[in-house]
Amino acid sequence: MEDFHVHSTFSDGSASPEEVVQAAVRLGMTRLGFADHGYAPYDLDCCMKQEMIPAYLDQIRSLSVRYADKLEIYCGVEQDLFSTQSTELFDYVIGSVHYLHMEGQYIPVDYREQDLLTAADRFFGGDCMCLAEEYFRTVSAVYDATRCDLIGHFDLISKLNLGNRFFNEEDPRYTAAWRAAADRLLPCGVPFEINTGAIARGYRTVPYPNSPMIRYLSDNGARFVLSSDSHSPDHLCYDFDRQYCNAAALGAEFVPFLSSH
C-alpha cells in the first residue's frame, strides 16, 4: 500500500510526522508521501508557516533515513494555485484549488457553507452554479500555475454539496464546466488523484472526482493515483480497495506515483 496525500501537524493534520510514519508501518505500507499545505498568506489557518518549511523538510528526510528498512518516505507539498511559494525543494507537488480569487478577496470553497452563499450573492447574483463554473475555470489552470506532479481533488467544489445543496451536479452547465477544465488539463499528462478524504470525514459518499468524471477522464487518456488526503493516521489508505475496484470498473488506469523519480 502507498499513499502520497498525507497531512501532519506541520499544516492542518492531527498527528506528528513520526506518528503518521508509525501508523503507516503498522498498516504494512510500502511508500508514504507527506504533502502538507504549502505556505499561502491567505490560508494561514491551514498552511505551513513559512519559517517552518526548513524544519518540515529536515524532519521528513530524517524519518526517511530512520525508517528506510520499513518503508519509503517522500517529502511533498500540496500547493494551492494562488500560492507563490517556491516548491523546488520538495520531492513532488500536488496542485490544488482551495480558493477563488474575486476582486482581491480569497474565497474558500471547502470550508463553510456560508462562504459559498456569501460569495454567490456578492459575485454571481446568487447563482451558485456560476460559482461552480468559476471554480472549474480556476482548476483548469492548476498545472500551469503549480507545475504539479499530481492534480488534487479535481471537484473539491462539491465537498459541501451533498444532495445538490448548492447546485445540481447533473446539470449540463456543471458538466460543461468540469469537462472544459478536464480538457485543458488532460494534455499536461499529469495523473489525477482519486481522493477518499471527504468520505473518511463524512462529507461525501463518493471520492473526488466522481464517477462520471472518472469515466470521462479515463476515456480521454487520464491516469490515476489513489490518495487519502489523510489528516489523521486513522485515515491512511482509507477505502482504497473499494475505490480501486469502482474506478477500475469505470476504465481507470492507475500508475505508480513517482515511478520516474
N, C-alpha and C positions, 0 to 999 in steps of 0.2 A: 504493500500500500504506500501511496505517496500523496502529499497534499502541499500545495505551494501558495495557498492564500490563507495565511495564518497570522493572527494579530497577538501581540503581547502587551504588557504594561508600558512599553515604550510609546504606544499610542493609546488606543481605547480597548485593549484586551484586559481580561481579568486576572491573568497569570503571568508570572515572570517567564522570560525565555527558557530558563532551565526547567521550570515546572512543566512547560509545554514539551520540551525535549523528553523529559522523563515519561510523560504520558504517551508520547509517540513511541518510545521504546517499549512500553508495556503493551501497546497495540500491535507491536511487531512491524511497524512501518519501516520502510527501507530508505525513503527520501522525504525530507521535510524542508519547506521553504517559508521563512518569515517574510511577511510583506506588510509591515506596519505602515500606517498612513504617513506619507511624506509631508514635510513642512508646507503649510499653506497659511498665510496670515489671516485669512478669513475663516479658518476652521480650527481655531486654537483649542476648542474643547475635545477634539478627536485626534488631531495630528501629533506627530512627534515635535517636540520643541527643537528649534534649530540647533541649540547648543548641545542637545543630547544625541545628535546624529553620530558623532565620532564614538561615543560610548556604545551606541547600538551596533555599529559596525564591529567594534572591538569585541563586544560580548558574544555576538553571534559567531564570529570567526573563532573565538576561543572555544566555544561549545563545539564547533565543528571539529576541532582538533581533539578535544577531550572525549567526545563520543564517536570518534571516527570508526571504531571497531563495531559499532552498533547500528549507525545509520548515517547517511549523507545529509548534511545540513547546509542550506544556502541562505544568503542574506539578500533579500529583495526589498522592494518598496512598492506600495500602492500609491501611484502618482495621480492626483486629481488633474483634470485637463487644464485648469486655470493656475496651477502652481508653477512657479518659475524656478523652483529649487533644482539644482543640478542632481542628476541621477547617475553620474558616470562612475561612482564608486560602488554601486550595488551590482549584485550578480544578475539581476533581472528586474524588469519593471512591469507591473500590472497597470494598464491605463484605464482609468475610471472617470465617470462623471457623477459627482455628488451634488453639484450646484448648477444653477443657471445664473448668468450674469446679465442683469437687466438694469439699464440706466444707472450703472455704478453700484448696484446692490447685488450681493450674492445670496441666492435663494436656495436653501437646502431642499432636495427633492425626496429625501428618505428619512426625515426626522419627525416632523409633526404634521398632522392633517391641516392644522390651521395655517401653516406656512404655505401650503399649496392653495388653499382657499383664498388667502390674502393676496398671493401672487396672481392668481387667476383674476381676481376682482381688479387689482391695480393695473395689470399689464395686458390682460387679454379679455376685457369686457365680461368677466365672469365665466368664460368658456374654458373649462379645464382641458378639453381636447386640444385647444390651441396651445396650452401649456405643454401637453404631452408632445405635440408636434415640434415645439421649440426644443424640448429635451432631446428628441432624436436628431434634430438638426445639429445640436451641440455634440452628441455622441458621434456623429459621422466624422467629426474632426479629431477624435481622441488619438488616433495613431499619429496624425500629422503633428499634434501638439506634444505628445509624450514619447514618441518613437518606442512604444511599448513592445514587450515580448508576448503579452497576453492581454486580450480585451476583457475587462472586468464587467460583471453583471450588466449585460447589454441593455436589459429593460428594467433597470432599477426604479424608474418612474412608477412602476406598477407595485412597488412594495406595500404601499398603504391603500391599494386599490382593490382589495379583496371584495368580491361581489360587485365589481364595477362601481365602487363607491364614488369615484370622481369622473370616470369616462368609461365608455364601452370598448373593451379590448377586441370586440368583434366588428367594430365599426370600420367601414372601408377607409375612413380618414386615418385611423390608427394604423391599419395595415399598410397603407401607402407610406406613412411616416417612417415606420420601422424598416420597411423594405428599402426605402431610399437610403437610410443610414447603412443598412447591410450592404447594399450595392456599392457604396463608396468605400466601405471597409474591406470587403472581400478581396479586392486586388492587392491589398497590402500583404497578404499571405500569412498574417498573424493568427494563431488559434484563438478561438473564443472559449472562455471558461463556461462550464455548466456548474452553476454555483448553488449549493444547497443551504446557504446560511440563513435565508429567510424562512425556510422550512423548519430548521432547527430552533429558531427563535419564535415560531408561531405566527409569523406574518403572512405566510403563503403556504399553499399546499403543493405547489409545483416549483421547480427551480427557475432561476434566470439562466438562459432565456426559456420561454415557454415552448410547448410542443410545436405549434405552427412555425415559430421562429427557427427551432432546431431543424425541422424538416426543410424549410426554405434555405437555410444556410448550408445544410448538408447537400441539397440538390445543386447548389451553386459552388461547391468545392471547399467549403469551410472544414476545418478540423477542430477538434475539441480537447479540452483538458478538464477533468473533474476537480473541483475545489470546494472547500467547506466554508470559506470566509469565516473561519473559526475565531471567535472572541473568547472562547473558553476551551480548556483542554477536553472537556466532555464532548465537544462538537467536532473534534478532528475526524476527517473522513466520514462525516455524517451522511448516512443514507446512500453511500456510494454504490453499493451493489445494485440496489433497486434502480437508481437513476442511470447507472451504466446500461442496464438491460432496457429501460424505457427509451433512452436516447438511441441505442443501437438499433432498436426496432423502427426508429424513425429515419434510419440511414446514417446516423452519426459515426464518423471515423475519429477515433481517439489516437493521439500521438503522445509519445513520451516527452514530457516537457524538458526543455534544456538539453535535449539529446545531442545538440551540436556544440554545447559549451564544454 
